[in-house]
Amino acid sequence: QVTLKESGPGILQPSHTLSLTCSFSGFSLSTYGMGVSWIRQPSGKGLEWLASIWWNGNTYNNPSLKSRLTVSKDTSNNQAFLKVTSVDTADTATYYCAHTRLYNIGTTVYVMDAWGQGASVTVSS
Amino acid sequence: DIQMTQSPSSLPASLGERVTIICRASQGISNNLNWYQQKPDGTIKPLIYYTSNLQSGVPSSFSGSRSGTDYSLTISSLEPEDFAMYYCQQDASFPWTFGGGTKLELK
């Protein structure tokens, strides 16, 4: 059974760097086709995909956040990480991590098939 | 970026009713369309991937289909636990994008 749990600072000040950890079990980020994605949701609004990191170390970031995002992983400890630099109030949201699989079925399919409970982050001075 | 337009944004319905939610992409996404359910406590449950494939444990009352550029999520007979928010999401190209959501509420 795949489980994921996000953890983070809860509250941080504008211009600081947000660091989030996704601790997971039930899969390995060194196994072919496995990945972890990050998604956020401001209160009362929709979902925004932020980034994904894959078993081979490849990463994809949402260009809307320009170069503010960094994703990384610690395969040995079953963790993935998200850093967002220079935060402001617009970064206030619940941040989710999700187990993501890559399938090749004649075409490439990505499936976010298990999500964490989310970590609330508030940016405020 | 591919824009996902989801309709309706609000859907009042009754227990036992059949409902359909539609998602339309701004460009072709070749069946790379997924559906999620979100409960008021924030819990997100994947429902369907690649247009019509049910995730493990999802009741058969849920189904997904495509007609041209429209992708649909249908619930054949509403149960009390089905009243929630629903989102579509495309994984055809990065950045992945979500529809604006549909709030399925009890009439």
Interface residues (C-beta under 8 A of the other chain):
Chain A: S37 Q41 G46 L47 E48 W49 Y60 N62 P63 S64 T94 Y96 A98 I105 T107 V109 Y110 V111 M112 D113 A114 W115 Q117 G118
Chain B: D1 S30 N31 N32 N34 Y36 G42 T43 I44 K45 P46 Y49 Y50 Q55 S56 Y87 Q89 D91 F94 P95 W96 T97 F98 G99 G100 G101
